[in-house]
Amino acid sequence: MWMIENPERGVHVPDELPHEYILKISKPYLGKWISKPSDWTPLKKYSNVFKGYNKPNVDLKDPWQFKNFLAREIMEVEATSSNAVAISRGESPTPPEKFSTRSRD
């Protein structure tokens, strides 16, 4: 709506839009708003289900580090599972660099 009402302002990214204006229009569609304190952290219920078979890159001392939110471990587990299936079929496994999101030094 803001862009339709302000065509002379050009294209803007969400951070550049007036948030009060946007919330005024969107609140009826968002439902009930609840704001409560929480003790949740990204690692609160973390468990390494493949302990001994992977090396998760998490920061246990500071749970709010961005690397604790990444899905890297899931991708590597999928790669390992895919390779196990390929080997059981007599096929060649896929090289790790095809699956990993980590940079190789």
N, C-alpha and C positions, 0 to 999 in steps of 0.2 A: 504494500500500500504506500509506504513512504516513497519508494522510487516512482510510483505512478503519480503521486502528488508533487514530486520534486524532480521532474525530468531534466531541468537545467543543471542539476547537481552532478549528473553523470553516474557511473557505476561505482558502488561502494562495497567494501567487504563488511561482514557483520560487525566487526569491532568499531567501525566508523559510523554505524547507525545510532540514532538516539534511542537508548534502551527503554526509557520511560514510554515513548511513543509505541514501540514494538510490544512491550508488556501490556499496555492498555488494550491493544487489539487482541493479543494472544491469550490473556488470562482466562476468558470465558471457555476456551477450548482446552486448557491445561488441567482443569479439575481442581480439587481441593489442594491447597498448598500447606505443607506441614514443615515446620522448621524446629528441630529438636537437636540437642547435643548428642553426640554419639562417640563411642570409644572404638569404632571400626577403624582398622588400618588394612592396607593391601595384604599384609602378611598375617593377620589375626588368626585365620583358620588355614593357613598354608601348610600343606604337607607334600613332601616329595614322594609321589606314589611309585617312582622308578628309582628309589634310592639304591645306589651302587651301580646303576647303569647309565647315569647322566651326571652332569656337573652343573646344577642350576646356578646362574649368575644373579644372586639376590643379595641385598644388603640387609642383614638381620639387625644391625645396629641402628639403621635409619630407615624405617619402613616406607617413608614417603619419597624415596629416591625413584626417579622415573623408570629405571631399569626394573624395578619391582612390578611394574604394570605391563611390561612387554610380554607378548605371547611367544617369545623365542623358544622356550622349552617345549611348547606344544608342537611347534614345527619340527624340532629335532626328534621328538618322540614319533611323530608321523613318519619321518624319514627312516628311523630305525625299524618301525613296523613294516614300511613298504619294502625295505631291503630284506627283512626276514621272509616276507611272502615271495619276493623275487628269487631268493636263494632256494626256498623250498620247491620252487617250480623249475629249478635248474637254470635260472636266468642270472645275468650279471647284476650285482647290486649297483645302485646309483651312487656316484661319488658324493661325499659329504658336502662339498662346496655347492652342489646344485640345490641343497635344502637349507643350508645355514644362512642366517642373516648377519652373523658376526663377520667383521672384517678380518682377513687373514694377513698377518704381518710377516 
